[in-house]
């Protein structure tokens, strides 16, 4: 369904000149801007980088969001106030280095949303040619990419589903007065958040790897089981997952569940494995000599394609079968 924008304001936050508000109605947006915004919103709603959360009731009632939604303040006033707060927090953290604050009130696929995006600038270089009538000169010019269609590492994003009162978050931790805090969920709109699919997978891999070492298990057996189990489910049950990975060894299973929960992951959570990037659905092996092998997780348990053999002398063999077409690698 097409993205429909009700209100839109972009504020350019430049350290040397202060704030410059560029207020545009949707009718004044260029096709390029509309296309970039549409792609950015789609990526926000489908990216494994986004954490999920719920705004705390008290934070809604006391916030600018509530004032705006109940029409006590205008959209323009809301954007000015929230932008100043973002600037103040980033100044306090020593991170006021040039960025845009893009605020949208819109609808997509039946979801009425309010999006606040602290978009990092990307530096780059371009060139232009000039001539003095005799010679031509190629001039190199530094530029700043102000609005990207992707989600950058330094972006802070707050996407609020107004009807369901749920939030998608992508945040960078700031250090203010010796304490690490996140821009939206800690400082501006306190909310309970859970790790994203990508963060969840990373946490569980780390926990499973540490437990494999602690209980002298083979990582080459434990991690593929974890990957395969995750790719086969739409809801993660951490207890059932532990039983699958560690074959119902109670002490190890209990240790796994406790460690995962300490990282902020609930016992049962919705999990969309399709959101994970392709690289997160690969199982990688690296030998002591530096040989690397990458295998799609869905084939690890299929012995007609891949077989991992543990020998009595402690070594491991990996056999890849049924190859009909082998592309030569490049050196």
C-alpha positions as CSV (number, residue, x, y, z in Angstrom):
1,X,0.0,0.0,0.0
2,X,1.2,3.5,-0.8
3,X,2.7,5.7,1.8
4,X,0.6,8.7,2.6
5,X,2.2,11.6,4.4
6,X,-0.1,14.0,6.3
7,X,2.7,16.3,7.7
8,X,6.4,16.5,7.1
9,X,9.2,18.7,8.4
10,X,12.9,18.4,7.9
11,X,15.2,20.3,10.2
12,X,18.9,20.8,9.1
13,X,21.1,20.8,12.2
14,X,24.4,22.4,11.2
15,X,26.9,23.2,14.0
16,X,28.3,26.3,12.3
17,X,24.9,27.9,11.5
18,X,22.5,26.5,14.0
19,X,19.1,25.2,13.0
20,X,17.3,25.8,9.8
21,X,13.8,24.5,9.5
22,X,12.7,23.4,6.0
23,X,8.9,23.0,6.2
24,X,7.3,21.4,3.2
25,X,3.8,20.0,2.7
26,X,3.5,16.7,0.8
27,X,2.4,18.6,-2.3
28,X,5.7,20.5,-2.4
29,X,7.9,17.4,-2.0
30,X,9.8,16.4,-5.2
31,X,9.3,12.9,-6.6
32,X,12.9,12.1,-5.5
33,X,12.2,13.1,-1.9
34,X,8.9,11.2,-1.9
35,X,10.7,8.1,-3.2
36,X,13.5,8.3,-0.7
37,X,11.1,8.7,2.2
38,X,8.9,5.8,1.0
39,X,12.0,3.5,0.8
40,X,13.2,4.6,4.2
41,X,9.9,3.9,5.9
42,X,9.6,0.5,4.2
43,X,13.1,-0.4,5.4
44,X,12.3,0.8,9.0
45,X,9.2,-1.4,9.1
46,X,11.0,-4.5,7.8
47,X,14.6,-4.2,9.0
48,X,16.2,-6.6,11.5
49,X,18.1,-3.7,12.9
50,X,14.9,-2.3,14.5
51,X,14.1,-3.1,18.2
52,X,10.5,-3.4,19.3
53,X,9.0,-1.6,22.3
54,X,6.0,-0.2,24.1
55,X,5.8,3.3,25.3
56,X,5.2,3.5,29.0
57,X,1.9,5.0,29.9
58,X,3.3,7.8,32.0
59,X,5.8,8.7,29.2
60,X,2.9,9.1,26.7
61,X,0.7,11.2,29.0
62,X,3.5,13.6,29.9
63,X,5.0,13.8,26.5
64,X,4.9,16.1,23.5
65,X,3.4,13.2,21.5
66,X,0.3,13.3,23.6
67,X,0.0,17.1,23.2
68,X,0.3,16.8,19.5
69,X,-2.1,13.8,19.1
70,X,-4.7,15.6,21.2
71,X,-4.2,18.8,19.1
72,X,-2.9,20.9,22.1
73,X,0.1,21.9,19.9
74,X,0.6,22.1,16.2
75,X,2.8,19.8,14.2
76,X,5.2,22.7,13.5
77,X,5.4,23.4,17.3
78,X,5.9,19.6,18.0
79,X,8.7,19.4,15.5
80,X,10.5,22.5,16.9
81,X,10.3,21.3,20.5
82,X,11.4,17.7,19.7
83,X,14.3,18.9,17.5
84,X,15.6,21.2,20.2
85,X,15.5,18.4,22.7
86,X,17.4,16.1,20.3
87,X,20.0,18.8,19.8
88,X,20.4,19.4,23.5
89,X,20.9,15.7,24.2
90,X,23.5,15.4,21.4
91,X,25.3,18.5,22.5
92,X,25.5,17.1,26.1
93,X,27.0,13.9,24.6
94,X,29.4,15.7,22.4
95,X,27.7,14.3,19.3
96,X,26.5,17.5,17.6
97,X,28.3,17.0,14.4
98,X,25.7,17.8,11.7
99,X,22.5,15.8,11.1
100,X,18.9,16.2,9.9
101,X,15.8,15.6,12.0
102,X,13.0,14.3,9.8
103,X,9.5,14.1,11.3
104,X,6.6,12.5,9.5
105,X,2.9,12.0,10.4
106,X,1.6,9.5,7.9
107,X,-0.1,6.2,7.0
108,X,1.2,3.1,5.4
109,X,-0.6,-0.3,5.1
110,X,-3.3,0.8,7.4
111,X,-0.8,1.9,10.1
112,X,-1.1,5.5,11.3
113,X,2.4,6.4,12.4
114,X,4.5,9.2,13.8
115,X,8.2,8.9,12.8
116,X,11.1,10.9,14.2
117,X,14.4,10.3,12.5
118,X,17.8,11.7,13.5
119,X,19.5,11.1,10.2
120,X,23.3,11.1,10.1
121,X,25.1,12.9,7.3
122,X,27.3,10.9,5.0
123,X,30.3,12.7,3.7
124,X,31.5,12.1,0.2
125,X,33.2,13.7,-2.8
126,X,31.9,14.6,-6.3
127,X,33.4,16.7,-9.0
128,X,32.5,19.3,-11.7
129,X,34.4,20.5,-14.8
130,X,35.1,24.1,-15.6
131,X,37.0,25.8,-18.4
132,X,38.9,29.0,-18.9
133,X,38.4,28.9,-22.7
134,X,41.7,27.2,-23.2
135,X,41.9,24.4,-20.7
136,X,39.4,22.3,-18.8
137,X,39.8,21.7,-15.1
138,X,38.3,18.9,-13.0
139,X,37.3,20.2,-9.5
140,X,36.8,17.9,-6.5
141,X,34.1,19.0,-4.1
142,X,33.2,17.6,-0.7
143,X,29.5,17.1,-0.1
144,X,27.1,15.8,2.6
145,X,24.4,13.3,1.8
146,X,21.5,14.6,3.8
147,X,18.8,12.0,3.3
148,X,19.6,8.3,2.5
149,X,17.1,5.6,1.7
150,X,18.9,3.2,3.9
151,X,19.4,3.0,7.7
152,X,22.8,4.3,8.6
153,X,24.9,3.1,11.5
154,X,24.6,6.5,13.3
155,X,20.9,7.0,12.7
156,X,18.5,7.3,15.6
157,X,14.9,6.3,14.6
158,X,11.6,6.3,16.5
159,X,8.6,4.9,14.6
160,X,5.4,5.0,16.7
161,X,2.3,3.0,15.6
162,X,-0.3,5.3,17.1
163,X,-3.2,2.8,17.1
164,X,-1.3,0.0,18.8
165,X,0.9,2.2,20.9
166,X,3.9,0.1,19.8
167,X,7.3,1.4,18.8
168,X,10.2,0.4,16.4
169,X,13.5,1.8,17.5
170,X,17.0,2.1,16.1
171,X,19.3,3.9,18.5
172,X,23.0,4.7,19.2
173,X,24.1,4.8,22.8
174,X,25.4,8.2,24.0
175,X,27.5,8.7,27.1
176,X,26.2,11.6,29.2
177,X,27.8,12.3,32.6
178,X,29.5,8.9,32.6
179,X,26.3,7.0,31.9
180,X,25.4,5.3,28.6
181,X,21.9,6.2,27.4
182,X,19.8,5.9,24.3
183,X,18.3,9.0,22.7
184,X,14.6,8.0,22.5
185,X,14.0,5.0,24.8
186,X,16.0,6.4,27.7
187,X,16.0,10.2,27.3
188,X,13.0,11.4,25.3
189,X,10.3,8.8,25.3
190,X,10.9,6.2,28.0
191,X,9.7,2.8,26.9
192,X,10.3,-0.9,27.4
193,X,12.2,-2.3,24.5
194,X,13.3,-5.8,23.3
195,X,16.3,-6.6,21.1
196,X,15.7,-6.8,17.3
197,X,15.8,-10.1,15.4
198,X,19.5,-9.3,14.5
199,X,20.4,-8.5,18.1
200,X,18.5,-11.6,19.4
201,X,20.4,-13.9,17.1
202,X,23.7,-12.3,18.1
203,X,23.0,-12.7,21.8
204,X,21.9,-16.3,21.5
205,X,24.9,-17.2,19.4
206,X,27.3,-15.7,22.0
207,X,25.5,-17.5,24.9
208,X,25.5,-20.8,23.0
209,X,29.1,-20.5,22.1
210,X,30.2,-19.7,25.7
211,X,28.2,-22.6,27.1
212,X,29.7,-24.9,24.5
213,X,33.1,-24.0,25.9
214,X,32.0,-24.1,29.5
215,X,30.6,-27.7,29.2
216,X,33.2,-28.9,26.7
217,X,30.8,-29.3,23.8
218,X,31.7,-28.9,20.1
219,X,30.7,-25.5,18.7
220,X,30.5,-27.1,15.2
221,X,27.5,-29.1,16.5
222,X,25.8,-26.5,18.8
223,X,25.8,-23.4,16.6
224,X,24.4,-25.1,13.4
225,X,21.5,-26.5,15.6
226,X,20.8,-23.0,16.9
227,X,20.7,-21.6,13.3
228,X,18.6,-24.3,11.9
229,X,16.0,-24.1,14.8
230,X,15.7,-20.4,14.4
231,X,15.1,-20.5,10.7
232,X,12.2,-23.0,11.2
233,X,10.1,-20.9,13.6
234,X,7.9,-17.8,13.6
235,X,7.9,-17.6,17.5
236,X,10.9,-18.3,19.6
237,X,10.3,-20.3,22.7
238,X,13.7,-20.1,24.5
239,X,13.0,-23.2,26.7
240,X,12.2,-25.3,23.7
241,X,15.1,-23.9,21.8
242,X,17.5,-24.8,24.6
243,X,16.1,-28.4,24.6
244,X,16.7,-28.6,20.9
245,X,20.3,-27.3,21.0
246,X,21.5,-29.1,24.1
247,X,19.4,-32.2,23.7
248,X,17.5,-31.7,27.0
249,X,20.6,-31.6,29.2
250,X,18.8,-29.8,32.0
251,X,21.7,-28.0,33.6
252,X,23.0,-26.6,30.3
253,X,19.4,-25.8,29.2
254,X,18.7,-23.9,32.4
255,X,22.0,-22.0,32.1
256,X,21.1,-21.0,28.5
257,X,17.6,-19.8,29.3
258,X,18.9,-17.7,32.3
259,X,21.7,-16.2,30.3
260,X,19.4,-15.2,27.4
261,X,16.8,-13.7,29.7
262,X,19.5,-11.6,31.5
263,X,20.1,-10.0,28.1
264,X,16.5,-8.7,27.9
265,X,15.0,-11.5,25.8
266,X,11.6,-12.9,27.0
267,X,10.9,-16.6,27.2
268,X,8.6,-16.4,24.2
269,X,8.9,-13.8,21.5
270,X,7.7,-13.3,17.9
271,X,10.6,-13.8,15.6
272,X,10.7,-13.1,11.9
273,X,13.8,-14.9,10.5
274,X,13.0,-13.5,7.0
275,X,14.1,-10.1,8.3
276,X,17.6,-11.3,8.9
277,X,20.1,-10.5,6.3
278,X,21.4,-13.3,4.1
279,X,24.8,-13.3,5.9
280,X,23.0,-14.1,9.2
281,X,21.5,-17.2,7.7
282,X,24.9,-18.7,6.9
283,X,26.9,-21.0,9.1
284,X,30.7,-20.2,8.8
285,X,33.5,-22.6,9.7
286,X,37.2,-21.4,10.0
287,X,40.0,-23.9,10.4
288,X,43.2,-23.3,12.3
289,X,44.9,-22.9,8.9
290,X,42.6,-20.1,7.9
291,X,40.4,-22.1,5.5
292,X,36.8,-20.7,5.5
293,X,33.6,-22.5,4.6
294,X,30.2,-20.9,4.5
295,X,27.0,-23.1,4.3
296,X,23.4,-22.0,4.3
297,X,21.9,-23.0,7.6
298,X,19.0,-24.9,6.0
299,X,21.4,-27.4,4.6
300,X,23.4,-28.1,7.7
301,X,21.1,-30.9,9.0
302,X,20.6,-32.4,5.5
303,X,23.2,-35.2,5.2
304,X,22.4,-35.5,1.4
305,X,24.1,-32.1,1.0
306,X,26.4,-31.6,4.0
307,X,27.9,-34.1,6.5
308,X,30.0,-33.1,9.4
309,X,32.0,-36.1,10.8
310,X,33.8,-36.1,14.2
311,X,36.7,-38.5,14.2
312,X,38.1,-40.3,17.2
313,X,41.4,-38.4,17.1
314,X,39.6,-35.2,17.7
315,X,39.6,-33.8,14.1
316,X,36.5,-32.9,12.1
317,X,35.7,-33.5,8.4
318,X,33.1,-31.6,6.4
319,X,31.9,-33.3,3.3
320,X,29.8,-31.4,0.7
321,X,27.7,-33.6,-1.5
322,X,25.5,-33.7,-4.7
323,X,27.3,-30.8,-6.4
324,X,26.1,-30.5,-10.0
325,X,27.6,-27.1,-10.8
326,X,30.8,-25.7,-9.1
327,X,31.8,-22.1,-9.8
328,X,35.5,-21.4,-9.6
329,X,36.5,-19.0,-6.9
330,X,38.8,-16.1,-7.6
331,X,42.2,-15.5,-6.0
